[in-house]
Amino acid sequence: MKQTAKKVAALAFTMMLACMLLTACGQQESSSSSAAEQTETQAASLDVSGLKTLGDVLAVSSYCQGMAYGEESFGGVYQIGDSSVRVTAKMTPELYEQTNALDYNDKDYDKKLSELMSGLELESVEDITAGKIPQETLDTYVGKTGKDMVNDGFAFATYFMYGEDETGVAMTNGYYSYDVIFDAKVTEDDTNDEGASIMDATIKSVEQMGFSAAAFGE
């Protein structure tokens, strides 16, 4: 991947997207089978029935993998044990204003944000770990095309690298996002083609990278 390649954001969320600390949150198989079929054999889901509020999640989570919120909704993914747990909740304009009023440079910012949002009652709680496609399955796409991935349930999200001999594209599948490098040159003028330029291009590598907008409630 050349350093001179132009880069654009991998996903454009309409809600404010943030990966920030909340209390204990901190950063830290056959080729013929579809991606969906490959994930069905993974481990059973975590029991999340006891999680009723965001505070419940924060109490057992080791870190926040990502979150987004606006005036009406909240979505986040949290690491609990070996599982990635997706939660959604309703926000209010008043609470949204209170979070925006916090000083991000305040040394107690994380604590104050946690206190404000911990009372959010969860609308949904879901262990999404099984939806992450294993690397050995992703590797089977090398040598195939963008169209092959679409036929297996992936969707084009955006170009994140273009203008060089290789082109980088974010493809989504369920709640996860995947960085795909194609052996193709796409110009800036072609980046509004919704992925048409890479449908017949050969894939050089695929790697899971973050979450799709769907993981945050979009």
N, C-alpha and C positions, 0 to 999 in steps of 0.2 A: 504494500500500500504506500504510494508516494506521498511525501509530505506536502507537495505542491497542489495536490488535488483539492478542489473546492469542497467545502463541507457545509452542510445545512443541518438544521435540527432534525433528529430522528423522528420525533412525533410532535405535532402541534396541538396541544390541548387547549380547549376553550376555557376550561376552569384553570385556576391558578395551580400550577404543579410545583410541588416542593418535596425534597427529600431532607427532612430536618429531624433533629433529635426531639423525642418526647420522653421525658424521664429517662428510663433505662434504654430507650431506643438509640442506637448508634450504628454507623456504617461498619461496618465490618467487611423388528430388527431385520428383518430381512428387507432387501431393497425393493421388493415387490409390494410390501405392506404399506398402507397409508399411515401418516403420522398419528392419526387418531387411534388406529388399531394398536400401535406400539405402546401408547400410554395406558391402555386398559390393563396391562399386566403389572403395573406398579403398585406400591404398597397401599394398604387401606387408609382411608382418611382419618385424621385426628378427630377425637371427640370434642366438638366445639359447642356443645349444647349448653354449657354453663356460662358462656360469655354473653352477657346482656348489654353491657355498656362499653364504651371505648376504654374506660378506666380498668375494666376487667381484663381487656386485651393487654393494656400497658403493663399490668401487674405480672403477667406471665410471659411477655414477649422479651426476647433478647435484643432485638433492634427493629427499626422501621425500614422496610425495603423500598418504600415509596408511598407518597400520598398526594392527593389533590383535593381541593375544596373550593367552593364558591359560596354565594349567598344562600343557596338552597340545598346543597348536597355535599357530602364528604365521602371520600373513598380512600382506602389505604390497604397496604399489604404489609404484614408483620411476620417476622420469623418467630415461631413458637416451637421449641425443640428442633426437630429436623423438618418441620413443615412450614410452608408459606400459607398464611391465612389471610384471605381477602375479607374486608369488612366494609359495609356501607352504612350511612346514617343520614338523617335529615339535619341540615344546618338552618339557622335563622339569620336574617339580615343583621339582627342585633348582635348575635354571637360573632358573625363574620366581621363586623365593625370592631368589636372588642379585640379580635385577634390581630387585625390590621393596626390597631392602636398601640400594640406592644412594640417596644424598642428592640430590634433584632440584635443590637450591640450590648444590650443589658446582659450581664453575666447570669442573671436568673431567668433569661428569656425562655429556655426550655421548660423550666419548672412552671412558669406562669402560663405558658401555652398549654401545658399538660393539664393544669388545674382548670383552665377555661373549658377544655374540650373533653375532659374525662367523663363528664356527665352525659355525653351524647348517647342516646339509646340506639342500639344497633338495629338496623332494618334487616340486614343479612350478614351471616358469618359463614364462610366457606373455606375449607381446606382445598387449595388449588394446586397442591404439590404434584399430583398425578398428571396435571395438564402440561407440565414441562417436558418437552421431548428430549430424550437422552442424546448425548453427543454421538454415540455410535449410530443412532438412526439418522441424525443430521448429516453425518459423513456419507451416507448412501446417496445423497443428492449431488455430490461432487461428480461433474461430468454430465449431469442432466441439465434441464432448462428451467427458466422461471415458470413456464407454463406447466411443467411437471409438478412444481410445488403448489401452484394454484389448484391443479386437479386433485391434489391431496389435502386440500382444505386451508392452505395458506392464502393470505391476502396482501396485496401491495399496500404499504403505508407511505413511504417517502424515499427519495434519494438522499443519502447522507454523504456521498462522495461521487464526484463526476468531473469530467473534463480531462481525464487521463486515460491510459490504456485499460485500466480497471474501473469498474463502477460499483459503488456500494449502495445497497438497498436495504431498508428495514422492511421485513415481511412479518406479519403477525399471524398467530394461530391461537385462537382462544384468548386467554389472558396474558400470553407471553409474546415477546417480540424477538426477532432473530435477525442478526446482521448477515447479509448474504453478499459475497463478492463475486461479480460476474466478469468473465473475460470479454469485455466489451467496452467501447468508448461511447459515452453519452454526453452530448453537449448541453450547455446551460439552457439553450432554446428548447431542448427536448424534455426538460425536467417537469413539465406540466402535462405529460402524456399519460399519467396514471399508470406508469409501468410498462407501457406498450413496447418500449425500446429494449426491454430485457426479457420479454416473454420467450423469445427464441435464442437468447444468449446462453452460453455455457457457464455453469456454476463452478467456481474455483474453491469456495469454502463457505461453510454455514456455521454460525455460532449463536447460541442463545444470549440475548443481551437485553435485560430489563423486561418491562411489561408493556402490554398494549394499552391503549386508551380505555379499553373495556374493563381492565382491572380496576380502574379508578371511577367507574360508574358512567363512562361516556357511551 
